[in-house]
């Protein structure tokens, strides 16, 4: 596996970046149709977690074979790799408890796909990069599944484009790329820029009701699959897909079958919310 994939800017069409799919193929195809996606010139990127929980997991996984589709590795792909390639029994149990039961026929433990098919998909997942970068200079953008945030989170430990290009990361930093939620869950102001010198980076992993930005991370996991799982409080879930060229985020509602758009400038800024909260807390203390 090459840990980072560098691609040239798209000079002919548009680049779309979609959040975690989790087998929601129909929602994706409806969204792409509405956006007049053109396979000849447009590209679609995914921030990982193509599989698990959703019933079209295999079809979503097979998107990586399309020439117009690119994806980074998510933690759910990693669990499948650990289970079927590295043959780790403990990880197989973890995977099955976190949506991996799509490999069986419904209501049974009989495989609905051959061992060869599943192992081949796992091998292809094992070739997915942890990070994708597109373009150069001011319009460059990156993708990673969970977050780019230094282990230890000490002041001054920022991550830049140069760190990606020269791959200065340790094993725990790489784990955070697949599993981390520190940045989005940290409810206090961060008094340094952990992304100094980093281009806009699209991420997923953490389901949110609204597209959110913190520093250079733009979060795109709208939790679409929870609608199909009939989960409680799933009324506002969506499939989020951003267009880098137009600077718009589209949100497909599986409940209402509608597509809304949001300019990047109107995206919720987590730092502003945290700062406001901290000021309110100070007033309460006083």
KANOR-V907787 format. One line per field, one symbol per residue. ss: DSSP state (H for helix, E for strand, L for the rest). phi: phi as a letter, one per 20 degrees, with the letter a starting at -180 (. if undefined). psi: psi as a letter, one per 30 degrees, with the letter a starting at -180 (. if undefined). A space follows every 10 residues. Layout:
ss=???
phi=???
psi=???
This chain:
ss=LLLEEEELLL LLLLEEEELL LLLLHHHHHH HHHHLLLLLL LLEEEELLLL LLLLLLHHHH HHHHHLLLEE ELLLHHHHHH HHHHLLLLHH HHHHHHLLLH HHHELLLLLL ELLLHHHHHH HHHHHLLLLL EEEELLHHHL EEEELLLLLL LLLLLLLLLL HHHHHHLLLL HHHHHHHHHL LHHHHLLLLL LLLLLLLLLE EEELLLLLLL LEEELLEEEL LLELHHHHLL LLLLLLLEEE EEELLLLEEE EEELLLLEEE EEEHHHLEEH HHHHHHHHHH HHHHHL
phi=.efcddcffe edbdddcdfg elmefgffff ffffelfdff ceccdceomf dnmefdffff ffffeefedc befdffffff fgfdeeleff ffffffecof fffdfgmcde fecfgfffff ffffffefff cddcmcmfef bccbfdadbf folegneedc gffffeleee gffffffecf cfffefedfd ebefcfndfg ceccmdfcfc fcccleedec eemgffffel ffldfdfbde bddffelcdd ceeffdlccd ccfgfdfgdf ffffffffff ffffff
psi=kkfkkklllj ffaljkkkak ehgieeeeee eeeeghkjfe flkkkkglhf lkelfheeee effffkfgkk klklfeeeee eeefefhjee eeeeeefhgg gfflkkglgk kflleeeeee eeeeeffkle kkkkalbfgk llkledljkk kehlkfilkl eeeeefigkl eeeeeffefk geeffjglkj gljfgkgklk jklbejkkfk kkkkbgkjkg jggeffeffh llhgeglljk kkjeefhkkk jkjfefhlkl lkkefgkkje eeeeeeeeee eeeee.
